[in-house]
Amino acid sequence: MKKYRFFLLLFVLGFIYMGCEENDIDVYDETPRLNLYYGNLSVYFRDSDYVKGNVEKEWALRVNLQGYHLTEDKNFCMTVRPNDSYSLKANVSFADSYVFPKDSIYQIFTMNVSRPENLTTTKAYRADVCFDLDNPLHQFDPGREDKKVLPLEVYYVIRRNNWNEYQWGEYSDAKYFFMMDHFKATIDDISEGRETQKEIYDAYEEYKKNNPPLLDDKGNEIIFKKVE
C-alpha cells in the first residue's frame, strides 16, 4: 500500500512540476497582432447592378485583435497578395490605412471591389486579401498563420431563373443586355405582353440600321418575336 502511495506522490509532484515549467513558457509575445475574421468571401454583381450602373461595391470586412487590448489607437493596412495561379484576377482597392481603436477587440473596415470586365460562368475573378506587413503605416505584427489571408471570389452573373421564353424567345446574354439597355430595368420590372414584345422588336430593328447584329451564346443572331 505504501508503495502505491509513493508512486502516486511522485506522479502528483511531476504533474505540478510540469505545470510550473509550462507556465514559464510564453505561448507568444503580447505585441499587437490582427487576424482576419472570415475564412473566405464571395462577391456577386448581378443584372440589377448593371441597370443601376454599379461598377464597384463597397464591402465590409472584420479583423480581430489578438492579445491584450490596445492602450492607444493603431493603424493597419491591407493589400492583395500576388498569386500567379489566378487566371482571372479581381480588382480590389483599399484605403491607405485604417484605424483600430484602443479598447476594442475587433474593427470593421471597408474595401472596394470592382465589377469584372466580363460575365463569369464557372470561373470567378479571384484575389488574396491580406495585411500589408511591409507598409510603414502598418503598426501590427503578424497574427495567426491561418488567419492572415482571405481568398476572395468575384462573380458577374446576369441570367435569371424567371426568364419567359414564350415572351422573349430563347435566352442569351446579348439579348438580355439589349433589353436592359432599352427598358432601363431588369426582367422583374419589364412588363410582359404584346406591347412590350412589339416595342423591343422595333427597337432591335432600329438598332440594326446602324450596328451589326447581336449574336447569342451559340454565335447566331438574336431573335425577338414579331407581333402586329
Salt bridges, closest charged atoms under 4 A:
ASP29 OD1 - ARG33 NH2 2.90
ASP47 OD2 - ARG160 NH1 2.68
ASP49 OD2 - LYS57 NZ 3.25
GLU72 OE2 - LYS74 NZ 3.57
ASP84 OD1 - LYS89 NZ 3.98
ASP128 OD2 - ARG81 NH2 3.42
GLU145 OE2 - LYS148 NZ 2.92
ASP146 OD2 - ARG144 NH2 2.61
GLU170 OE2 - LYS218 NZ 3.13
ASP188 OD2 - ARG160 NH2 2.48
GLU199 OE2 - HIS182 NE2 2.86
ASP202 OD2 - LYS198 NZ 2.84
GLU205 OE2 - LYS208 NZ 3.37
GLU206 OE1 - LYS209 NZ 3.03
GLU221 OE2 - LYS208 NZ 2.92
